[in-house]
Amino acid sequence: MNEEVLRLLGNHRSVRKFKSQELPDSLIEACVAAAQMAATSSNVQAYSILQVKDPAKRARLAERTGGQAQVKEAGAFFVLCAEQRRHRLLAQDQGSSYEANLETYLVGVIDASLFAQNLVIAFEGHGLGTCCIGGLRDDLHAVSELLQIPQDIFPLFGLCVGEPLDPSETKPRLATSSVLAIDRFPSDEEVRAQITEYDERMGQYYAERNLAGRNWSGGVKRKFAKATREALHGYYEGQGARLR
Ligand SMILES: Cc1cc2nc3c(=O)[nH]c(=O)nc-3n(C[C@H](O)[C@H](O)[C@H](O)COP(=O)(O)O)c2cc1C
């Protein structure tokens, strides 16, 4: 059994092309129920998930996430959200205050992410493919208006799920010894050596896929050279988060 779990986790790969068939509601409910058993801070369960079924909304979301066709083509599409709405409601209804701050926001983000990863594994355990969609944060004001997201709910990322169209391959990761530090974190020099080693492996991975010259550090460098999605702070605060 342990082997099976490790094999399932080790076989993860994002899937971006799906067969058109819809997922049965019963399967979705079973996977969501299993994912709800993820650990959650003090059992507060500070998340919710919105399944978007309306094809017109799915098409608009595909545009709003940078033209990602899988958002409309996958068998199912979900929006993963941190949320403080039910907590604020119950506090107010019981005459108590609800004090939002960075900690309450992080509790929601962490709870939602743990739930989401369990959900991914539940779907992948059924032979389905998944792709998280951080592109959802490209224009959260538009997404929020389209999906009528209530106050105190914080959409974080999307999730496509469905029958994979093609077999896709796993992507190599950093060496385990690069992310597992024991008793002390590595020196900068050691980290540089780890990056070089991974760049070599990723360079080979890309070269085998007609992308010679690409490596990992080039992608990371480009991603973080400029601040992106600068409107997020204002959006989440407008939804009721307190990020300071
Ligand atoms: C929070 C999150 C957001 C992501 N956003 C996107 C996205 O918008 N579009 C996409 O094609 N892949 C997206 N991905 C998938 C990553 O690119 C992918 O997980 C990473 O390259 C590793 O590849 P693998 O999942 O195939 O192993 C996202 C993954 C995560 C965890």
The ligand as an ORCA input file, in Angstrom:
! r2SCAN-3c Opt
* xyz 0 1
  C      -0.752     27.035     -7.790
  C      -0.361     26.574     -9.179
  C      -0.709     27.348    -10.270
  C      -0.430     26.895    -11.562
  N      -0.854     27.629    -12.634
  C      -0.738     27.114    -13.889
  C      -1.343     27.790    -14.990
  O      -1.957     28.839    -14.860
  N      -1.237     27.200    -16.212
  C      -0.582     26.013    -16.402
  O      -0.551     25.532    -17.540
  N       0.003     25.356    -15.373
  C      -0.067     25.875    -14.126
  N       0.466     25.216    -13.050
  C       1.170     23.942    -13.284
  C       2.681     24.108    -13.102
  O       3.216     24.777    -14.208
  C       3.283     22.697    -12.947
  O       2.762     22.098    -11.781
  C       4.812     22.742    -12.858
  O       5.384     23.213    -14.052
  C       5.366     21.351    -12.595
  O       4.947     20.483    -13.631
  P       4.103     19.168    -13.336
  O       2.888     19.563    -12.533
  O       3.727     18.616    -14.699
  O       4.983     18.245    -12.583
  C       0.250     25.664    -11.761
  C       0.619     24.911    -10.631
  C       0.329     25.363     -9.372
  C       0.703     24.511     -8.178
*
